[in-house]
Amino acid sequence: MLLGVDVGGTFTDAVLFEAGLLRSAKAPTTAHDPSVGVLAAVGAAMDALPERPGAGPLVDRFAHGTTTGTNALLERRGARTALIATAGFSDVLEIARQDRPSLYRLCEQRPAPLAPAELRVAAAERIGPGGVVAELREDEIERIRAEIESLDPEAVAICLLFSYLDPDHERRIAERIRAEIPGLHVSASSEVLPRMREYERASTTVIDAYLAPLLSRYLERLAGACEQAGLPSPVVMSSSGGVLGIDEAGRGGAWSVLSGPAGGAVGAGLIASLSGDGNALGFDMGGTSCDVCVVEDGRVRRTDERQLAGRPIQLPMVDIHTVGAGGGSIGWCDPGGALRVGPRSAGADPGPAAYARGGSEPTTTDANLLLGRLGSDTALAGGVGLEIDLAEEAIAVLAEQLGLSTIETAEGILRVANQEMVRALRVVTVERGIDPRGFALLPFGGAGGLHAAAIADELEITTILCPRGAGVLSALGLIAAGERRELARTVILAAGDLSRERLAAEVESVVEALGGSGGTLEATYGLRYRGQSFELEIAGPIDADPDRLRERFAVEHERRYGYRDPDGEVELATVGVARIEAGPEVTPTAANGDDWSESSRQLFIEGEWLTATIWRGEPAAGFELKGPCVLELPESTLLLPAGSAARVDQHGTIVASLEKSTSKTEIRR
């Protein structure tokens, strides 16, 4: 039996999978110690199992996705971190890049460096592109060690100039500190990110050091709790979409920042392949945030750089974009009198007003309840009941501020939240040169299905894939994930040096540095025209032919930027290699439909109250239905508008077809 547990901002989800059958449960996330919520969710999922006579371990593999690192970075509660940098360059985090993302916000401040000025140590040494310029002496290493010891940090990041070409100076400093200051975590940039671009390398290395002690302590507590509960030690999802052993995961803080969302991306890829043509837009709306991703041919799109909390992280990871729009996102009136939703969330405690746990501000959950899209006569996943009177009271306060009725305000909350999520989907599609109309929309998370039809209409998408266990798909994705280890390195080969033999030698060097054996090797090549500052990542075989790589680069450059340069010299900037071991085979099957029931209630949709069919439980394969209707599934709710039709496939996925809207076509004409 396989176990997956995903810790979200509001709920912790647990899924047990065996021979196609799913058992799942939710428990409130315990922010003070997430391992408590993890064990509570696992216990609830275990309680749903039939009795199992016989011997042997119940759970064979436990895969875990955590938001510990992400939350610590967002809330600035990581380790006290020192930075060792080449003399004259210790303020690289402060200087950053001289761009202005918010051009007209003249007073906007950049995020404060995670390694403050008083914890930065300058190293008297220098390596240049041609080799050593100023040697690192032994007495300087001792001085650095003594200064670090006097500063008493919890972690140290080392980022010296050109260490990606020659790591000797970093290695010597790291070895001395590790040997003489036991218990102090050390992250060296030549180990974390041996790539060019000083600021991005320093930022990534400092984030790694900042998060690693916190993550390591949490995983140690979780491993101890699992041992007491008779569970195997967990493997942990990394931002790259693969799992790592618990010790390795604890040492690499920067690899954890997308641990939770990456499980959802893997799950979206699984369902897109099983129930569709492999092309889908993953849309994970939980209680606190919404994560979106693109799945092409069953594979999640990837990136090697993103920003989190205003700080760049330059590591291979799944390409996920997040906005603060979830079921607990709070509606509010800004100083200009406009209705806004999020990013502030009611979370799990106190939660939306309808939870009757002390929350008094209106949320998207309260709006869905007031408009009949959620029922007050049923409990949400995790056993949470809903009080419509409290939801109405909270929305009425906001309605008075806006000068609208409560129904208009509730509808406005949903429309504003939908636009936030549409904007997120456009970031990963239109802004990447992808036409969303060629994809299915794959909603998951507890609230995704409630908003899917409206978002699909806005993007002119006509197919929705709502998977079985949609509310816990991230946990299912964790179960399906295989092991993945990656390393990328700067090489800089000019066009004349880019031969098959030289390319093979560079790839082999990265493979050796990556270590390990077995599995499948995949390579990516960072190519650019001579004179360009940034490269495009091109996937290719380990034994790639340079001419074919050049042609693939030209095709991608033309797709991305609208042109290719036939006379341009193509140079290789980076080589990356991933070692992948396939995860367990996970193929969900549809339920038997024994608990599937029908009722009706009033539903406010498209500006009027309608009598809609309400389906509850889990449908069997082959079941067909038409909108308008609401499907109250075990951990999520799906709303289908009038004119839609759906059928349940053999995997339990609800495949819905929507009427194509003509309004946008008319506007475009």
N, C-alpha and C positions, 0 to 999 in steps of 0.2 A: 504494500500500500504506500502511496506517495502523498506527502503532505506539503502544502504551500501556504505560507502566511505572509500577508502584505500589511504593513503598518501605514495607514493613511492619517491625514490630519484629524479626521473625526472618528472613523471606525477602523478597527483591525479585523481583517478578513482572513478566515482559514478555510482551506479546501482540502478534502481527502478524496483521492482518486484511485479507483481500482477497477480494472476490466471494463472501462467505459462508464462506470457509475460515479456520480458526484455526490458528495455530502459536504455541505458548507455551513458556516455560521459566522456571525459578526459579534464583536464586543467593542465597547467604547475604548478608544485609544487612551492609554494612561500616560500623559505627558511626562510625569515625574520619573517614571521608569517604564518604558515601552514593553519590557519583558513581561510585566504583569498582565497587560492587555493581550500579549501574544499567547500566554498560557491559558488565559480565560477563553479566548476564541478557539484555541485547540480543544479545550475541554468541552465546549459547547458542540463543536463538530463531532467529537468522539461520542457524545451523548446521543447524537442522531443516528449512529451506526446500529445495525442489528447486532445481537450478541454473536461473538465469534468463538466457537469452541475450538480447541486445539492449541498447540504450543507455537512458540516462535514470536519474534517481535512483530508488533502490530504495524509500526511504521518503518519502512525500509529506507526512506530518504526524506529529508526535511530541507526544503528550499525556502529562503527567507529574503524578503525585500524590506529595507528599512529607510525611514526618513530621518534617522538620527543625525547624520552628517548634514543633510540639507537644512534641517531646522536650526542646527547649531550655527551654520553659516549665515542664514537669514537673520537669526536673532543675536548674532555676535556673542556666543557663549562657548566658544571653543577653547583650546588650550592657550596658555600664556606662551607666545611664540617669539623667538629671537631669529634674526636674519643675519647671516654672515655673507658679505658681498665684497667684491674687489674694491679696494680703496678708491674713492671718488665716484662710486656707483651704488652706494648703499641706500640712496634715496630713490631708487628706480620705481618703487611702488608709489611713492608720493608724486613723482613727475608723471608717470604713466604715459599715455598717448595724448598728444595735444589736439585731439579732436573734440568736438562739442556736440554730443548726441542731442541735447536739447538746446538748439541754437538760440532761441529767444528767451530762455530762462537765465538771465544774466547772473543771478545770485545762486544758481543751483550748485550744490556742493557734491564733489565726488565722494564715494564711500571712503571712510577713514581706513588707512592701511591696517591689515591684521597684525603686522609687526610694527609697533609704534617706534618713533625715533629713538627713545631711550633703550630699546632692545635691539638696535642695529649695531653690528660690529664690522668695522672695515678691516679687510685683510690686505697686508702689504705684499702683493704679488701681482703678476699680470701675464696672461696668455693672450696672444693675438692670433689672427688667422693663419700666420705663418709659423707659429710655434711660441715657445716661452720667450717673453720679453723681460720679465723680472722674476727670478726664481723665488720660490717659497721656502724660506729657511726654517730649520727646526725650532729655533728660538721664537720665531713668529707663530708657529703652530702652538707652542706652549703658552705664549701670551694670549692667543685667541681662546684656548681652552680655559685659562684662568679667568679671563673676562666673562666668558659664558657662565662659568660656575658661579661667579659673583652676582650675575644678573638673576640667577635662580629661575630660569624658564622651565616650562613643562615640555617644550619641544623646540627644536632648532631646524631652520631651513638654511641650506648652503647653496648659494647661486653665484658662481664666479664667471667672469667673462670667458667666452669661448670654451667652456667646459664640455660642450657637446662635441668638440673636435679633440680635445685632450683633457680627460677627466682626472689626471694625476693629482693636481692640487686639491680638488674637492675630495678625492678618495683619501688622501693623507689626513686632512682635517677631520673628516668623518670618522676614520679609524681611531684617531686619538681620542676624540670626544666619547665615542661609544665604549672604548676600553676604560677610560678613566672617570667617566660620569655615568655609572650604570643606572638604568631606569629612565634616562633621558631619551626621548624619541628624536631621531635625526633623519631628516629628509634631504638628500643631495639631488640637485637638479639633473646631474648626469645619470642618475638612477631612475628618477621620476619621469623626466622629459628631456632626453638628449637631442633637442632640436633648437634651431636658431630662433631669433626674436627674444631679446633679453627680457623685456617687460612681461610677455606672456609666459616665458619660462619661469621667471621669478614668482609671478602671481600663482601659477599652478603649484610650484614647489612649496610656497608658503601656505596655501590652502591645504596641501597634503599634510604638512606638519601641524597645522592648526586643528585639523579634524581627527587625525590618527589616534591620539591618546583617548579622546572621548569615545570614539567608535570602538577602540580596543576594549575599554572598560565595559561598555555596554554588551559587546559580544561575549566577553568573559562571564558576565552575569547571566546572559541568556544561555550559554553553554552549561553553566552550573544548574540552572533551573531545568533545562532539558534532561540533564543526567538524573536529577531527582525525580522527574516525571516519567522516566523510562523512554525518553525520545532520543533519537540519534543527534549528534552534534550537527548543527545546520550548515549547509553551504549558503553563501550569501551572494545575492545578485549585485553585479557591478553595473556601472553606467554603460558599459559596452554591450549589454544584453546577454552576457554569459555569467555563470556562477563561479565563485572562488571558494576555496577552503576557508574556514573561519579564521585561522591564523594569518593567512595571506591577506584576507579582507581587512583584518584589524590593523595591518601594517600600512595599508594604502588608503589614506583618508580621502584623497582627491578622486579615487575611483568610485566612491560611494554616493556622490551627490545626486545621481539619478537612479539610485538603486530601486526605489519603489516604482516610479513611472516606467522604468525599463521592463519590468515584469508585464505591465499592461501592453507595451509595444510588442513583446514576444507573443502574448496571448492574441493580440489583434492579427499578427501575421499567421498564427495557427488557424484561426477561424476564417480569415480571408482565403486561405488555401483550401480548407475543408468544405466551406459552404459557398464560396464565390469563385471568381476567376483569378484570385490572388492579388487583386488591386483594390485597395480600400483606404479610407481615411479613418484612422482610429481616433475616437472621441471619448475620452474618459472624464466624466463629470462626477466628482464625488461630493463630499460635504463642504470642502474648503476651497478646492481649486479645480481647474479643468486642464487636462493634458491632451495634446493632439499630436498625431504623427502620420506619416505616409507609409503605406505598405505597397510595394511594387513587386509583382511576381512572387508574392509570399514572403518577401524580405523587407524588413524595416529599413527605411533610408537612414544613413549614418552621416555623422559629421565629425570633424576633428577639432572643433572649437565652438564654444558657446560662452555666454556670460550668465552668471548667477549672482544676484545681489550686486550687480554692477562690476563684478570682477571676472576677468577672462579665465577660462580653464581650457587648456589646449591639450586635450586627450581624446582618443577615439571613443565615441559614444553614440547611442541611438539619437536620432535627430528629433527631439521632442520640444514643443513650445508650450509654455504654461501661462495661464492667466488666472487671476483671482476671481473666478466665477464658479461657484458650487452651490449645492443645496442650502448651505448655511450663509451664503453671501448676503450681506445686509444692504437693503435699499435705503438711500438717504438723499437729502436735498442739498445741493451745493450752494455756495453763496450767491450764485447767479440765478437761483431758482430752478435749476435743471435737476431732473431725476437721475441719480447715479446708483449703480449696484456694484458692491465690492470695492477694493479687494479685501476689506475687513470682513471677517467671518464670525458667526456666532459659535462655530466649532461644535464639539460634542458636549461641552459644559460651559454655559447653560444650554446652548443649542437654540434653534428657532423658537419663537414665541409659542408655537403650537405644541412643543414638547412638554410644556408645563413644568419646566425646570428652572424658572426664574428669568428666562429671556424675555425681553420686552420690545426688541427692535424687529422690524419686518424683514423677512428673508425670502428667497425664491421658493423655499419649501412652503412658507405661509401663503404665498401667492398661488402656488399650484393647488394647495388645499382649498383656498377660498373659491377658486374657479372650477372646482369639482374634478380636477385632474388627479388628485389624491383623495382617498376616501377617509372620512373620520371614523368609519366603522371598522377599519382594519389597522393593524399595527405594522410599522415599518420593520425592516430587517433589524435584528437586535432587540426586538420586542418593544420598540418605542411607539407609544400611542400618540394620537394627534387630537388636539382640542381646537375645533374650528372657531369657537368664540374668541379664544386668545389670539388666534391668527388675525381675525377681523379687527380686534381692538388695536393690535400693533399696526396694521396697515392703515386703519382709520386716522391714527395720529399723523402718519406721513401724508395721507390724502389731504388732511386739513392744511398742512404746510404748502402743498402743491396746488391747492384749490381744485381738486378733482374728487370724484366719487371713489369709494373704496374699490369697486370693481375696476374702474379705469386705472387706478393706481396699481392694483394687482396685475392687470394686463400689461401696464407700462413696465413694471419690474421685470416681467418675463421677457418683454421685447428688448429692453436694455441689456439684460444678461445674455440673450441670444446674440445680440450684435457683438458683444465682447468675445463670444466663442467663435462667431463667424470671422471676426478679425484674426483670431489665433489660427484658424484653419487657412486663411488667406496667406498668412506668414509662411506656412510650410508648403503651400501649393503655388499660388500666383506669384509670390515673391521669389520662388525657386524655379519659375518657368514651367510649372505644372498646371494643366487644366483640370480643375476638380470635377468637371462634368463627366470625365471618363472613369470615375471611381465610384464604388459604393460607399455609403456612410456606415461606419460600424460603431454604434454607441455602446458604451458600457459604463460601469460605475453605477451607484445607486440612482442617480438622477439623469443619466445620459439619455435614456429612452424617452423621457418626458419632453425633451427639447429637440430630439432628433429630426422630426418631421419639419418643424419650422426652419431649422438650420439647413436641412437638405433643400427645401424650397428656395431659400435665399441663394444657395450655391448652384441651383438647377441640377441637383442630383436626384435621380429617380429610383434608386434602390437603397434600401436599408437592410443591414444584416444585424439582427439582435441575437447574440449568442445565448445558449443555455448557460445559466450562471453568470449573466451579464454583470450583476452587482459585485461579483468576486472574480472577474476575468483576470485581473492583475495577479491574484494568487494562483490561478490556473496556469498563467504564463510562466510563473516561477517554477512550477512543476515541470513544464515542458522544456525549460532552458537547459542547454548543455554548458560544458565548461568552455571558457574563451579567455585566452591571454593574448595581449597585443603589445607590440613595441614598434615605435616609429623613430627614425633617425634621420638627421640632416646629412646629405651627401654632396649636393651641388656638383653635378656633372654637366659641363657645357656640351653643346650639340656635337662637337667633334669628338668628345670622349665617351659619348653614349653608345658604346658597342655592346653586342650581346655578351661578350666575355666580361667586360667591366660591370655590366648590370648584374650578371650572375654572381660576381664576387661580392658586390654590395649587398645583395639579397642574402647570400650565405652568411655574411657577417652579422646581419640582423637576426637571422634564424639562430645562430650560435649564441648571441647575446640573450635571446628570448628564453633559451633553455628548454628542458623537457623533451619528451619524445612522444610519438604516436599522434593520433588525431589527423585532421586535415589542415593543410597550410593554405592560407589565402594571403595575397599580397595587394597592396595599394601603392600607387606611384604618384607623387606630387609633381606635376609637370606645369611648366609655364613658358610663355614666349620670353626670349631674352629681353631684359629691360622691365619686365613686369615685377611688381612687388609681392604678389601673392600667387599661389599655385592652385590648380584644380586637382582633386584626388580622383585618380582613374584606377578602377579595379582591374586586375589582370592576374594571369597565372604566375606561379613562382618562377618559371623559366620563360618569362615574357620576351617577345621579339620587339626590339626598340622601334622598328618601322610600324608595327601594328599599334604600339602604344601611342606613337605620334599621331596616327590617323584617328584613334579613339579620342585622343585629347582634342584634336581639331573639331571633331563632331560634337563633343560636349561643349567646347568653347563657343561654337556657333549656336548650339541650342540655348546656352546660358546667356550669351551676350549679343547674339545676332550676327556674328561674323567670324570668319577664320582668316588667317594670314598665310597664304600659300608660300610666301617667301620668308616667313618668320623662322628664326632658329629656336627650336624647342629644347629646353634644358630640364634636367631632372633635379629637383630640389630635395625631395624626401623619399624614403622607402619605408613602408610599414608592412609588418607581417603579423598575422593572427594565427594562433594554433587553436583549432576548434575540435572539441569532442562532442558528438551529438548527445542530446539529452534523451530521456525516456520517451517512448512512443506514447503520445497522449491523444486519444481519439474519443471525444465524448459521444455518447449515444442519447437519443431522445428519451424522455420519461415515458411511462406507460399511460399517463393521462388519467389515472384513477382519481386525483384530487381536482381535476379540471371542472370548474363550475361557471354558471352564467347568471348575471343579474343586470340591473340597469340603474342609472342615476343621471341627474342633470349635469351637463358639462358646458362650460362657457368656452367657446372656440370660434374664432373668426368673427367676433363681434356679436354673437348671439348665443342664447341658451338652447342646447339640443339635448334630446334624450339619447344617450349613448349606451351601447352594450358594455358591460364590465365583465371581463374574464379573470378568474383567479386560479392560481395553482400553476401546474406545468403541463403544457399540451403534449399530446402524443405526435409522433411522426405522421405526416400526411394531413393533419388538421388544417382546414382552410377558414379564413375569416375575412370580413370586409369592414372598413371604417364607416362612420366614426366609432371608435371603440377604445377602451383602455384595458391593457393587459397587466394585471397585478401579479407579477412573477415573484418568486421567493425573496430575491434580494434587490429587485429593481422594478420599475414601472415603465411600460411602453405605451405611448399615445399615438394612435393612427387616425388621421383626419378623414373626412368624407372623400370618397373617390379612390381610396387606397385599398389594396387587396394583399393578403399575405398567406403564406403557406409554411408549415413547419417541416424542415428536412430531417434526414435520418440522424443528424447530430444534435437535434434539438434547437437549431438556429431558426429563428423566425425571419424568413426572407420576404420583405415587404416591397411592393411596387407602388410608387406614388404617381398621381396624375402630374404630367408636365405642365408647369405654370406658363401661361402665354404672356403674362403681364410684363415680364422682364424682356422678352423678345420684342414685344411691341415698343417698349421704351427704347431699346437699342436701335430699332429701325427708325 
